[in-house]
């Protein structure tokens, strides 16, 4: 998802930014968030896990906010973003990813706190 979002937003910003600056800026923001979450998950550790959890929550807020905005005022988005209509163009993966990430990170924290069997 990170590679796809970065590629798509880089192309859109480079070639069509003047057509839909808000949509393309939000797509670029989503790409940055995806890359950061991926980095923190690969890095590991409690601080990285917390950073990933904050980013997943921010991503979910972004998807819900922009998704609702695109339904209420579609004229503000002449072109779709990754978050448009809650990720409809991406089979709702943009709304499912942060939810799945939050659940997985919470489960990983709980598993890390459990004492290992002796």
C-alpha positions as CSV (number, residue, x, y, z in Angstrom):
1,X,0.0,0.0,0.0
2,X,2.9,2.3,0.8
3,X,4.5,1.9,-2.6
4,X,1.3,2.3,-4.4
5,X,0.3,5.4,-2.5
6,X,3.7,7.1,-2.9
7,X,3.7,6.3,-6.7
8,X,0.2,7.5,-7.2
9,X,0.6,10.7,-5.3
10,X,4.0,11.5,-6.8
11,X,2.6,11.2,-10.3
12,X,-0.5,13.2,-9.5
13,X,1.4,16.0,-7.8
14,X,3.9,16.2,-10.7
15,X,1.4,16.1,-13.5
16,X,-2.0,17.3,-12.4
17,X,-1.6,19.2,-9.1
18,X,-3.4,22.3,-10.4
19,X,-6.5,20.3,-11.2
20,X,-7.2,19.1,-7.7
21,X,-4.6,20.4,-5.2
22,X,-6.6,19.4,-2.1
23,X,-7.1,15.9,-3.2
24,X,-3.5,15.4,-4.3
25,X,-2.1,16.9,-1.2
26,X,-4.2,14.6,0.9
27,X,-3.1,11.6,-1.2
28,X,0.5,12.6,-0.6
29,X,-0.1,12.9,3.1
30,X,-1.7,9.5,3.2
31,X,1.4,8.1,1.4
32,X,3.7,9.7,4.0
33,X,1.7,8.2,6.8
34,X,1.7,4.7,5.2
35,X,5.5,4.9,4.7
36,X,6.0,6.0,8.3
37,X,3.8,3.3,9.7
38,X,5.6,0.7,7.6
39,X,9.0,2.0,8.9
40,X,7.9,1.9,12.5
41,X,6.6,-1.7,12.2
42,X,9.8,-2.9,10.6
43,X,11.9,-1.0,13.2
44,X,10.1,-2.6,16.1
45,X,10.3,-1.7,19.8
46,X,7.9,-0.1,22.2
47,X,8.5,3.5,21.0
48,X,8.0,2.5,17.4
49,X,4.9,0.5,18.3
50,X,3.4,3.6,20.0
51,X,4.4,5.8,17.0
52,X,2.7,3.4,14.7
53,X,-0.4,3.3,16.9
54,X,-0.7,7.1,16.8
55,X,-0.2,7.1,13.0
56,X,-2.8,4.4,12.5
57,X,-5.3,6.5,14.7
58,X,-4.5,9.6,12.7
59,X,-4.9,7.7,9.4
60,X,-8.3,6.4,10.6
61,X,-9.4,10.0,11.5
62,X,-8.2,11.2,8.1
63,X,-10.1,8.4,6.3
64,X,-13.3,9.1,8.2
65,X,-13.0,12.9,7.8
66,X,-12.1,12.9,4.1
67,X,-14.5,10.1,3.4
68,X,-17.4,12.0,5.0
69,X,-16.3,15.3,3.3
70,X,-16.3,13.6,-0.1
71,X,-19.8,12.5,0.4
72,X,-21.1,15.8,1.9
73,X,-19.3,18.1,-0.6
74,X,-18.1,16.2,-3.6
75,X,-17.3,19.4,-5.4
76,X,-14.3,20.0,-3.1
77,X,-12.7,16.9,-4.6
78,X,-12.8,16.9,-8.4
79,X,-10.5,13.9,-8.3
80,X,-10.5,11.1,-5.8
81,X,-8.0,10.7,-3.0
82,X,-7.0,7.5,-1.4
83,X,-9.4,8.4,1.4
84,X,-12.4,9.4,-0.9
85,X,-15.6,7.6,0.0
86,X,-13.7,5.8,2.8
87,X,-11.4,4.2,0.3
88,X,-14.1,3.0,-2.1
89,X,-11.7,3.1,-5.0
90,X,-9.3,0.8,-3.1
91,X,-11.9,-1.7,-2.0
92,X,-12.1,0.1,1.4
93,X,-8.6,-1.0,2.2
94,X,-7.7,2.6,3.4
95,X,-10.3,2.3,6.2
96,X,-9.6,-1.3,7.0
97,X,-5.8,-0.8,7.2
98,X,-5.7,1.5,10.2
99,X,-8.4,-0.5,12.0
100,X,-6.4,-3.7,11.4
101,X,-3.2,-2.0,12.4
102,X,-4.6,-0.7,15.7
103,X,-6.0,-4.1,16.6
104,X,-2.8,-5.8,15.7
105,X,-0.6,-3.3,17.6
106,X,-2.8,-3.6,20.7
107,X,-2.6,-7.4,20.5
108,X,1.2,-7.2,20.1
109,X,1.4,-5.0,23.2
110,X,-0.7,-7.4,25.2
111,X,1.3,-10.4,24.0
112,X,4.6,-8.6,24.9
113,X,3.3,-8.0,28.5
114,X,2.5,-11.6,29.1
115,X,5.2,-13.4,31.0
116,X,6.8,-16.3,29.1
117,X,6.0,-19.7,30.4
118,X,8.7,-21.2,32.5
